[in-house]
Amino acid sequence: MAAGWAEPAVPASAIVDADPAPLPASASGWIHWLGLAISGAVLVAILDQMRSLDFARIAGLLPASAAFWLAFCAYYVFPIASEWLIFRRLWKIPPSGFVALTRKYIGNEVLLGYIGEVYFYSWARKRARMSGAPFGAIKDVAIMSAVVGNVVTLAMMALAYPIIGQLRLGFGGSAFYLSAFVLAATSLAALLLRRRLFSLPNVELRFVVLVHLARILATTGLAALMWYLILPNVPLGWWLLLAALRLLLSRLPFLPNKDLAFVALAMLAIGHENEITALLTMVASLILATHVLLGLLLMSAELSGLKERI
């Protein structure tokens, strides 16, 4: 996909290893306060999310299987680890960068999509010696993540349309085609404007594409594995199909009630109405509880550290 992209005039080593001048006092100040404001906003969002969690009910639904917990931990950590690999290659970030990327991931999940990128930019910009050109790299990684996700979704739409049409879930037609058009148009626009949009060299962009593709495939497979370990009487192949369809439904922009549509899809495909509802509720609640508890710990530590430097 990236074979015909023009290489930037600046060599890759110069972009990755560049050591920009220290931030002026004014820029350092607003970046400091930006990080503080985002951490505070995420902390408030986390506290608000806690009101919707019934920890006693979640605990009662949790499986005792060690295999499930290993799959769940891998499912939760994989998106963070994949981005750490990307920025480790681009900036040689230390292991502590994993903590910053965890905050970025939680911020995107509990507050607002891409707010995590703004936080991560403020974190990286204060570390100029390792980050080189943080805005360009973070922008490129975010755009490539969206493009890869769109391409995978379009491929799945082509494969899954006969199945979705047969199940008669109450959507399709104009909404389905409009979603496909938007995904295709945004991805095509990114490719047509690649020379203006991207600042990373081709070799780095190809690496980013491969890592994002691996992330999508791995998290889809791990989701299916988690469900299978809870309901092993349903063949793993069915769970893999449902995990792929869930990814498809989650990314279509003009389909209403995506969660309800997926529950209906799962029940129509494999039955077990009560078990399916309990399973999906438990996994979703467990993910949210992990966001809340881990985010509360990390954001509190971040705010404490920032306040000490005020």
Stockholm file with secondary structure:
# STOCKHOLM 1.0

chainA/1-310         MAAGWAEPAVPASAIVDADPAPLPASASGWIHWLGLAISGAVLVAILDQMRSLDFARIAGLLPASAAFWLAFCAYYVFPIASEWLIFRRLWKIPPSGFVALTRKYIGNEVLLGYIGEVYFYSWARKRARMSGAPFGAIKDVAIMSAVVGNVVTLAMMALAYPIIGQLRLGFGGSAFYLSAFVLAATSLAALLLRRRLFSLPNVELRFVVLVHLARILATTGLAALMWYLILPNVPLGWWLLLAALRLLLSRLPFLPNKDLAFVALAMLAIGHENEITALLTMVASLILATHVLLGLLLMSAELSGLKERI
#=GR chainA/1-310 SS CCTTCCCCSSCHHHHHHCCCCCCCHHHHHHHHHHHHHHHHHHHHHHHHHHTTCCHHHHHHHCCCCHHHHHHHHHHHHHHHHHHHHHHHHHHCCCTTHHHHHHHHHHHHHHTCTTHHHHHHHHHHHTCHHHHSSHHHHHHHHHHHHHHHHHHHHHHHHHHHHHHHHHHTCSCCHHHHHHHHHHHHHHHHHHHHTHHHHCCSCHHHHHHHHHHHHHHHHHHHHHHHHHHHHHCTTSCHHHHHHHHHHHHHHHHCTTCSCHHHHHHHHHHHHHCCHHHHHHHHHHHHHHHHHHHHHHHHHHHHHHHHHHHHTC
#=GC SS_cons         CCTTCCCCSSCHHHHHHCCCCCCCHHHHHHHHHHHHHHHHHHHHHHHHHHTTCCHHHHHHHCCCCHHHHHHHHHHHHHHHHHHHHHHHHHHCCCTTHHHHHHHHHHHHHHTCTTHHHHHHHHHHHTCHHHHSSHHHHHHHHHHHHHHHHHHHHHHHHHHHHHHHHHHTCSCCHHHHHHHHHHHHHHHHHHHHTHHHHCCSCHHHHHHHHHHHHHHHHHHHHHHHHHHHHHCTTSCHHHHHHHHHHHHHHHHCTTCSCHHHHHHHHHHHHHCCHHHHHHHHHHHHHHHHHHHHHHHHHHHHHHHHHHHHTC
//
